[in-house]
Amino acid sequence: MIQVHVHTNVIRQTVVVDINTTPNQVFKDLDADATGTMVNVNGTIIQSGDVDLPFSDLATKYPRAGIGDGQEIDLTSIVKADGAAE
């Protein structure tokens, strides 16, 4: 189990999930759409195709992210916009 601090433009919530859960599952469970956003774990940018990998696999692929069973992590989804609406 890992404690995930989820941060989006509209959500600030902490959830506890299994290490085999994917970042995308966490966002979906919180009704947060991370499509087209930049996702990072503990400040490490996760490639868009990897958000459907379980945290256990991300721990191997992104060792600097500090993902591990029993750990607390920050999962952030950032919208990159071209500019403010007129």
C-alpha positions as CSV (number, residue, x, y, z in Angstrom):
1,M,0.0,0.0,0.0
2,I,1.1,3.5,-0.7
3,Q,-0.2,6.8,0.4
4,V,-0.8,9.1,-2.6
5,H,-1.2,12.9,-2.2
6,V,-3.1,13.8,-5.4
7,H,-2.8,17.3,-6.8
8,T,-4.7,18.7,-9.8
9,N,-6.1,22.0,-10.7
10,V,-9.2,21.3,-8.7
11,I,-8.3,18.4,-6.4
12,R,-6.1,18.2,-3.3
13,Q,-6.7,14.8,-1.7
14,T,-4.8,11.9,-0.1
15,V,-5.7,8.3,-0.8
16,V,-4.2,4.9,0.1
17,V,-3.9,2.5,-2.8
18,D,-2.3,-0.8,-3.6
19,I,1.2,-0.7,-5.2
20,N,-0.3,-2.4,-8.3
21,T,-2.7,0.5,-8.9
22,T,-2.0,2.8,-11.8
23,P,-1.8,6.6,-11.7
24,N,-4.7,6.7,-14.2
25,Q,-6.8,4.6,-11.9
26,V,-6.2,7.0,-9.0
27,F,-7.3,10.0,-11.1
28,K,-10.4,8.1,-12.4
29,D,-11.4,7.1,-8.9
30,L,-11.3,10.8,-7.9
31,D,-13.2,11.8,-11.1
32,A,-10.2,13.7,-12.3
33,D,-9.4,13.7,-16.0
34,A,-5.7,13.6,-16.5
35,T,-6.0,13.3,-20.3
36,G,-3.7,15.8,-22.0
37,T,-1.9,16.8,-18.8
38,M,1.6,16.5,-17.6
39,V,1.7,13.9,-14.8
40,N,4.6,13.6,-12.4
41,V,5.3,11.5,-9.3
42,N,7.4,13.2,-6.6
43,G,8.6,15.8,-9.3
44,T,9.6,13.1,-11.8
45,I,7.7,13.6,-15.1
46,I,5.9,10.4,-16.2
47,Q,5.7,9.8,-20.0
48,S,2.1,9.9,-21.2
49,G,2.1,6.2,-22.1
50,D,3.2,5.2,-18.7
51,V,0.3,6.5,-16.7
52,D,-1.4,3.2,-17.2
53,L,1.5,1.3,-15.7
54,P,1.1,0.2,-12.0
55,F,3.2,2.1,-9.4
56,S,5.2,-1.1,-8.9
57,D,6.4,-0.9,-12.5
58,L,6.9,2.9,-12.4
59,A,9.2,2.3,-9.4
60,T,11.5,0.3,-11.7
61,K,11.2,2.5,-14.7
62,Y,11.6,5.8,-12.7
63,P,13.9,4.9,-9.7
64,R,14.4,8.6,-8.9
65,A,10.7,9.0,-8.2
66,G,11.1,7.2,-4.9
67,I,8.0,5.0,-5.4
68,G,7.9,2.0,-3.0
69,D,5.5,-0.1,-1.0
70,G,4.7,1.7,2.2
71,Q,5.9,5.0,0.9
72,E,4.1,8.4,0.6
73,I,4.2,9.9,-2.9
74,D,2.9,13.1,-4.6
75,L,0.9,12.5,-7.8
76,T,0.4,15.7,-9.7
77,S,-1.4,16.4,-12.9
78,I,-0.6,19.8,-14.5
79,V,-2.5,21.4,-17.4
80,K,-0.2,23.2,-19.8
81,A,-2.1,25.9,-21.5
82,D,-1.0,28.2,-24.3
83,G,-2.4,31.3,-22.5
84,A,-5.3,32.8,-20.8
85,A,-8.7,32.8,-22.5
86,E,-9.8,36.1,-23.9
